[in-house]
Amino acid sequence: MFHNLRLSDLHIERDKPVVFAWLRNDLRRRLEAWNTLAEASWSERDIDERLDRNGLVQRAWHGLTAADRDRNAYIVVARDRTRAIGIAHARERVAAPLDVRLGEIAWLFVDPLMRGGGAGSRLVAACHVWMRARQLPVSAVTIHAASNEARNLGRRHGYRTAEERQAVRLSNVDDAAEP
């Protein structure tokens, strides 16, 4: 448990280096999962090149800073003293099939070296406070299938799987006979 843990706003210039590194770490982990699933043979260098060539980290950073200015979004940073150790991005949206307003934790990340100290729970709780203040009747979070830590954090805060939204096929070529 962190004794000096506090929550604050995103400080775009001061926080950019660490949050940019977290975004890169998170996107890298996701690409590694796809690499494994697709049985591809991307090296670490290949993954880095994909991140850089496609500007994925920069686009994610721009999305986060845009959300910081959006009145229907909330960005909160967990700090140990002044050092950023985690971040959460929540937003309001309408769940189309239900036609209900909901609060969604779109991204939550805690520095891997700082996990287990309560920062993730504090970030989730802060997002819930924001959602209650906006009178959002439902909250949701999307969790990557490979993230057991995130799934466990979600369970501790009452989240349950509502639906699985993505299945992946390893090839666009179907070996089965034509219909």
C-alpha positions, -999 to +999 in steps of 0.1 A: +000+000+000+013+035-009+012+059+020+017+089-002-007+079-030-028+108-043-049+114-073-046+144-096-052+157-131-031+148-161-002+173-165+003+170-202+039+182-205+052+168-172+034+134-175+040+129-213+073+109-210+059+084-185+024+081-199+039+078-234+061+049-221+030+032-206+011+036-238+040+020-257+042-008-231+004-015-233+003-014-271+034-036-272+018-062-249-013-062-271+007-067-303+026-095-286-007-112-278-018-109-314+016-121-326+011-153-305-025-158-315-017-154-352+014-177-348+034-149-365+071-147-359+074-109-352+106-102-333+107-074-306+122-052-333+093-060-357+068-050-330+087-018-323+087-010-360+050-016-363+044+007-333+066+034-349+057+030-385+020+032-378+023+060-352+002+039-328+017+054-296+014+089-309-022+084-319-030+069-285-014+099-268-033+123-289-065+105-281-058+107-244-050+144-245-081+150-265-101+131-239-085+153-212-103+183-228-136+165-234-164+173-209-177+137-214-144+121-204-124+120-172-086+114-169-071+108-135-035+101-125-023+082-094+009+096-080+033+085-053+043+119-040+047+137-073+056+107-095+029+093-118+024+056-112-009+050-129-037+065-150-073+059-159-095+073-187-132+071-182-159+083-206-196+086-210-212+069-240-244+053-251-245+015-252-262+011-286-281-021-282-294-011-248-299+026-256-286+035-221-260+060-210-231+044-193-197+052-179-169+032-194-133+028-181-117+030-215-081+026-203-064+019-170-027+014-165-005+011-135+032+010-138+041-028-136+066-021-108+039-003-088+012-029-091-003-045-059-002-013-039-037-001-043-032+024-071-055+005-096-083+003-070-080+040-062-082+048-100-113+026-105-129+042-074-122+077-087-138+068-121-169+055-102-172+088-083-171+107-116-197+083-131-220+088-101-217+125-103-228+123-139-257+100-128-246+072-152-267+042-143-242+016-156-204+013-157-184-009-180-148-018-187-132-035-216-105-059-205-079-076-228-083-113-227-046-118-217-047-095-187-054-116-157-044-087-134-070-064-150-097-091-149-090-096-112-091-059-105-124-057-123-139-085-103-128-069-070-148-039-081-179-058-091-175-062-128-186-094-145-184-105-181-214-092-200-204-103-235-174-114-255-171-090-284-143-103-305-132-136-320-102-138-342-096-161-371-060-170-380-065-168-417-088-152-443-085-184-463-111-211-455-099-246-463-135-259-461-154-266-493-174-238-509-210-235-496 
